[in-house]
Amino acid sequence: MTERQKIKKILVPLDGSRNSLRGLETGVHLAKEHEASLTVIHVIHTSHKKELKQKELEEEVPPESFLYAKKLAVKNGIPFFSRILTGDPGHSIVEYSDTHNIDLIVIGARGLSGFKKIFLGSVSSYVMHKSKMAVMLIK
């Protein structure tokens, strides 16, 4: 891998699901292997531009997921950052990766069937199709 292609910043969106935690573990492994930093984000889905107070944000986030992520990163000597965002999850993940020079997004798939995906949408599918960065989908 050339210097230009080197992975320096890895983004892992967490929603508390089993697959997002698998994505975290994969992200940690890759960050250690590539000496990259790890940023974990959680997006609170809001359908309108409602300002949420910090206390409300903290109550919405699954704190155990963030604490587990930080513990894994520290244990492996990985620079760790975390962010809480609001808005549409897929759009927020792509926008964050675009504006923060992310090299790789490691995202857990919900495993929705084709029928459910048509009606419910899929954050991981949106990210895969809209991101300009490399995306690794974890099942």
C-alpha positions as semicolon CSV with decimal commas, in nm:
position;residue;x (nm);y (nm);z (nm)
1;M;0,000;0,000;0,000
2;T;0,146;0,335;-0,095
3;E;0,154;0,633;0,141
4;R;-0,130;0,792;-0,055
5;Q;-0,350;0,486;-0,001
6;K;-0,263;0,442;0,366
7;I;-0,555;0,422;0,604
8;K;-0,513;0,694;0,865
9;K;-0,868;0,759;0,988
10;I;-1,135;0,496;1,043
11;L;-1,497;0,580;1,118
12;V;-1,729;0,334;1,294
13;P;-2,097;0,427;1,334
14;L;-2,246;0,265;1,645
15;D;-2,614;0,206;1,711
16;G;-2,578;-0,057;1,983
17;S;-2,671;-0,347;1,753
18;R;-2,471;-0,669;1,746
19;N;-2,348;-0,597;1,393
20;S;-2,236;-0,243;1,480
21;L;-2,032;-0,390;1,769
22;R;-1,879;-0,638;1,527
23;G;-1,797;-0,339;1,307
24;L;-1,630;-0,176;1,605
25;E;-1,414;-0,481;1,670
26;T;-1,315;-0,491;1,302
27;G;-1,244;-0,116;1,308
28;V;-1,020;-0,156;1,613
29;H;-0,831;-0,443;1,449
30;L;-0,778;-0,240;1,129
31;A;-0,680;0,074;1,321
32;K;-0,417;-0,120;1,513
33;E;-0,288;-0,289;1,199
34;H;-0,262;0,040;1,004
35;E;-0,166;0,264;1,299
36;A;-0,479;0,467;1,227
37;S;-0,710;0,667;1,452
38;L;-1,061;0,549;1,530
39;T;-1,367;0,772;1,543
40;V;-1,691;0,629;1,673
41;I;-2,015;0,815;1,603
42;H;-2,374;0,769;1,707
43;V;-2,647;0,944;1,510
44;I;-2,969;1,034;1,685
45;H;-3,234;1,020;1,414
46;T;-3,429;1,343;1,398
47;S;-3,664;1,417;1,112
48;H;-3,637;1,791;1,157
49;K;-3,366;2,035;1,258
50;K;-3,447;2,025;1,626
51;E;-3,180;2,147;1,862
52;L;-3,114;1,887;2,127
53;K;-2,955;1,987;2,455
54;Q;-2,636;1,809;2,559
55;K;-2,820;1,631;2,841
56;E;-3,079;1,497;2,595
57;L;-2,800;1,378;2,364
58;E;-2,628;1,193;2,645
59;E;-2,953;1,023;2,743
60;E;-3,011;0,907;2,383
61;V;-2,668;0,750;2,334
62;P;-2,607;0,396;2,447
63;P;-2,321;0,490;2,685
64;E;-2,207;0,131;2,726
65;S;-2,128;0,113;2,351
66;F;-1,915;0,428;2,364
67;L;-1,740;0,316;2,683
68;Y;-1,671;-0,026;2,531
69;A;-1,533;0,140;2,216
70;K;-1,302;0,367;2,415
71;K;-1,185;0,076;2,630
72;L;-1,098;-0,131;2,321
73;A;-0,914;0,158;2,159
74;V;-0,714;0,244;2,471
75;K;-0,630;-0,124;2,530
76;N;-0,488;-0,139;2,176
77;G;-0,309;0,198;2,185
78;I;-0,534;0,353;1,921
79;P;-0,610;0,727;1,910
80;F;-0,983;0,748;1,984
81;F;-1,248;1,010;1,914
82;S;-1,625;0,999;1,959
83;R;-1,906;1,219;1,834
84;I;-2,282;1,237;1,875
85;L;-2,466;1,367;1,571
86;T;-2,831;1,439;1,496
87;G;-3,024;1,408;1,172
88;D;-3,072;1,139;0,914
89;P;-2,824;0,861;1,005
90;G;-2,708;0,771;0,652
91;H;-2,667;1,131;0,542
92;S;-2,495;1,228;0,869
93;I;-2,242;0,944;0,840
94;V;-2,155;1,030;0,480
95;E;-2,135;1,403;0,554
96;Y;-1,912;1,346;0,858
97;S;-1,678;1,121;0,660
98;D;-1,655;1,378;0,379
99;T;-1,578;1,671;0,611
100;H;-1,332;1,489;0,840
101;N;-1,106;1,320;0,581
102;I;-1,208;0,967;0,680
103;D;-1,027;0,696;0,483
104;L;-1,250;0,400;0,571
105;I;-1,601;0,357;0,711
106;V;-1,661;0,026;0,891
107;I;-2,037;-0,013;0,932
108;G;-2,252;-0,294;1,062
109;A;-2,535;-0,418;0,841
110;R;-2,874;-0,472;0,997
111;G;-2,936;-0,773;0,776
112;L;-3,278;-0,659;0,660
113;S;-3,444;-0,869;0,395
114;G;-3,503;-0,713;0,054
115;F;-3,873;-0,666;0,132
116;K;-3,809;-0,486;0,463
117;K;-3,532;-0,274;0,311
118;I;-3,774;-0,135;0,052
119;F;-4,004;-0,006;0,326
120;L;-3,761;0,070;0,608
121;G;-3,457;0,190;0,417
122;S;-3,108;0,092;0,512
123;V;-2,842;0,316;0,660
124;S;-2,560;0,085;0,554
125;S;-2,697;0,064;0,198
126;Y;-2,721;0,444;0,180
127;V;-2,365;0,483;0,308
128;M;-2,232;0,226;0,062
129;H;-2,393;0,402;-0,233
130;K;-2,333;0,766;-0,136
131;S;-1,991;0,761;0,029
132;K;-1,685;0,871;-0,164
133;M;-1,470;0,680;0,088
134;A;-1,410;0,309;0,111
135;V;-1,684;0,128;0,304
136;M;-1,651;-0,207;0,476
137;L;-1,984;-0,369;0,555
138;I;-1,989;-0,606;0,853
139;K;-2,257;-0,873;0,904
